[in-house]
Amino acid sequence: MIKAIIFDLDGTLADTIGSIRRAVNLAMSHYGFAEHSYDAVRCAIGNGARMLIRRLIPAEVAADEARVDEILDYYNARYAETYRDANRCYDGMKHAVMTLHERGYRLAILSNKPDIFVRELAKILFPENIISIAQGQTDLPVKPDPSAPLDIAARLDVNPNECAFVGDSEVDIMTAKNAGMYSVGCSWGYRSRELLSDTGADIIIDTPPQILNTFK
């Protein structure tokens, strides 16, 4: 019996690529690198900001950890200026999340983006007290490592097998599996339905309102 639901953020609750892409391209321009399209950024996200930057800068630069640190710091400073652009959920998602809260589910958000941005975006996207825990990258390993989702489950006072993980990427499905949670793939996000299926999602939903049919 599912008692708690953990949501990914980017590509699951909201389309955040525009705000991420703006910050990415500000960094690329600053360092004299080529700017990137929506699709290029979409394909690069999912494993945290450091991996995002590493995937989008030239390979010879990505091999230099000090340079990656420098560019990442600049990107994070720019993202602090752009992240609020992602100020609305996908159509139907806000209503679905609020209805799940009314039904008694304990709700959380877990993302690989920096923690401060996740907490602030949760406040922008949802009314107070709907999301019990909003967490980004901390000192715990990033998804798909199970440490963070297991920590959230414990803080929500549920067992892992009483928790569902909802996300749009193979990283989210692997996270759910690694943590012993029910995995829900969202086909409207940044990865294909086929990839979610191949990764072994327990169920795949195609629109946000379908969540309400899954968790009644």
C-alpha positions in Angstrom: 0.0 0.0 0.0 1.5 3.3 -1.1 1.6 6.0 1.6 4.1 8.4 0.2 5.1 9.7 -3.3 8.4 11.3 -4.2 8.5 13.3 -7.4 11.4 14.2 -9.6 11.3 17.9 -10.6 12.7 18.7 -14.0 10.6 17.1 -16.7 8.2 15.6 -14.2 6.5 18.5 -12.3 7.6 21.3 -14.6 9.3 22.1 -17.9 12.5 23.8 -16.5 14.6 23.5 -19.6 14.1 27.1 -20.6 15.5 28.4 -17.4 18.4 25.9 -17.4 19.2 26.6 -21.0 19.4 30.4 -20.4 22.0 29.8 -17.6 23.9 27.2 -19.7 24.2 29.5 -22.7 25.2 32.5 -20.5 28.1 30.3 -19.2 28.9 29.0 -22.7 29.1 32.5 -24.1 31.2 33.8 -21.2 33.8 31.1 -21.8 33.7 31.3 -25.6 32.0 28.0 -26.2 29.1 27.2 -28.6 25.6 27.8 -27.3 23.2 24.8 -27.0 19.7 24.1 -28.3 16.7 23.1 -26.1 17.1 19.5 -27.2 20.9 19.4 -26.4 20.2 20.7 -22.9 17.3 18.3 -22.5 19.5 15.3 -23.4 22.3 16.5 -21.0 20.2 16.8 -17.8 19.4 14.2 -15.2 22.6 13.6 -13.3 23.1 16.9 -11.6 24.6 20.3 -12.6 28.2 19.2 -12.7 27.4 16.4 -15.2 25.2 18.8 -17.2 28.1 21.2 -17.6 30.6 18.4 -18.3 28.4 17.1 -21.1 28.0 20.5 -22.8 31.5 21.9 -22.7 34.2 20.7 -25.1 35.7 17.3 -24.3 39.2 18.6 -23.7 37.9 21.2 -21.2 35.7 18.6 -19.5 38.9 16.6 -18.7 40.2 19.4 -16.6 38.5 19.2 -13.2 39.5 22.7 -12.1 38.0 24.2 -15.3 34.8 22.2 -14.8 34.7 23.7 -11.2 35.1 27.2 -12.6 32.5 26.9 -15.3 30.1 25.1 -12.9 30.4 28.0 -10.4 29.6 30.5 -13.1 26.7 28.4 -14.3 25.2 28.2 -10.8 25.5 31.9 -10.4 23.6 32.5 -13.6 21.0 29.8 -12.8 20.3 31.6 -9.5 19.1 34.5 -11.8 17.1 32.3 -14.2 15.5 29.4 -12.2 12.4 31.4 -11.3 11.4 31.4 -14.9 10.1 27.9 -14.4 7.1 29.2 -12.4 4.3 26.8 -13.5 3.7 23.1 -13.5 2.8 21.0 -16.5 -0.9 21.3 -17.3 -2.9 19.3 -14.7 0.1 18.6 -12.5 -0.5 21.1 -9.7 -4.1 19.9 -9.4 -3.0 16.3 -9.3 -0.4 16.9 -6.6 -2.9 18.9 -4.5 -5.5 16.2 -4.9 -3.0 13.6 -3.8 -2.3 15.7 -0.7 -6.0 15.8 0.0 -6.2 12.0 -0.3 -3.7 11.7 2.5 -0.5 10.9 0.6 2.8 12.3 2.0 4.5 14.1 -0.8 8.2 15.0 -1.5 10.4 16.2 -4.3 13.9 14.9 -5.0 16.1 16.3 -7.7 19.7 16.2 -8.6 19.8 20.0 -9.0 21.3 22.1 -6.2 19.2 21.9 -3.0 18.5 25.6 -2.7 16.9 25.8 -6.1 14.7 22.7 -5.4 13.4 24.2 -2.2 12.7 27.6 -3.7 11.0 26.1 -6.8 8.8 24.0 -4.6 7.6 27.2 -2.9 6.9 28.8 -6.3 5.1 25.8 -7.8 2.9 24.7 -4.8 1.1 26.3 -1.9 2.7 26.0 1.6 2.4 22.6 3.3 1.6 20.5 0.2 5.1 19.2 -0.2 6.5 17.8 3.0 10.1 17.6 1.9 11.8 19.3 -1.1 15.3 18.2 -1.5 18.1 18.7 -4.1 21.7 17.7 -4.2 23.2 17.7 -0.7 26.1 15.8 0.8 24.2 12.6 -0.1 25.0 10.9 -3.4 22.9 11.9 -6.4 20.2 9.8 -8.0 20.2 6.9 -8.9 22.0 6.1 -5.6 19.2 5.2 -3.2 20.6 7.1 -0.2 18.5 10.3 -0.6 15.2 8.6 -1.4 15.6 6.2 1.5 16.4 9.2 3.8 13.3 10.9 2.6 11.2 7.8 3.2 12.5 7.6 6.7 11.7 11.2 7.4 8.2 10.7 6.0 7.9 7.7 8.4 7.2 5.1 5.7 8.9 2.0 4.6 10.5 2.0 1.1 7.9 -0.4 -0.2 5.2 2.0 0.9 6.7 4.7 -1.3 6.4 5.5 -5.0 8.9 7.4 -7.1 7.6 9.4 -10.0 9.9 10.6 -12.7 10.5 11.2 -16.4 13.9 9.6 -16.9 15.8 6.4 -16.7 17.7 7.8 -13.7 14.4 8.1 -11.8 13.3 4.6 -12.6 16.7 3.2 -11.5 16.5 5.3 -8.4 13.1 3.7 -7.5 14.4 0.3 -8.2 17.6 0.8 -6.1 15.5 2.1 -3.2 12.9 -0.7 -3.4 10.2 1.7 -4.3 7.3 1.6 -6.8 8.5 3.3 -10.1 6.2 5.5 -12.1 7.5 6.7 -15.5 6.1 10.0 -16.9 6.2 10.0 -20.7 5.6 13.8 -21.1 9.1 14.7 -19.8 12.6 14.7 -21.3 13.0 11.0 -22.1 11.0 8.6 -24.3 8.3 6.2 -23.3 10.4 3.4 -24.8 13.4 4.2 -22.6 11.2 4.3 -19.5 9.9 0.9 -20.4 13.3 -0.5 -21.2 14.6 0.7 -17.8 11.8 -1.3 -16.2 9.2 1.2 -14.9 6.4 -0.5 -13.0 3.9 1.7 -14.8 4.1 4.5 -17.3 1.6 7.4 -17.4 1.1 9.8 -20.3 -0.6 12.8 -18.7 -0.4 14.3 -15.2 -4.1 13.6 -14.4 -3.4 9.9 -14.8 -1.5 10.0 -11.5 -4.9 10.3 -9.8 -6.0 7.0 -11.4 -2.8 5.3 -10.1 -3.0 6.5 -6.6 -6.7 6.7 -5.5 
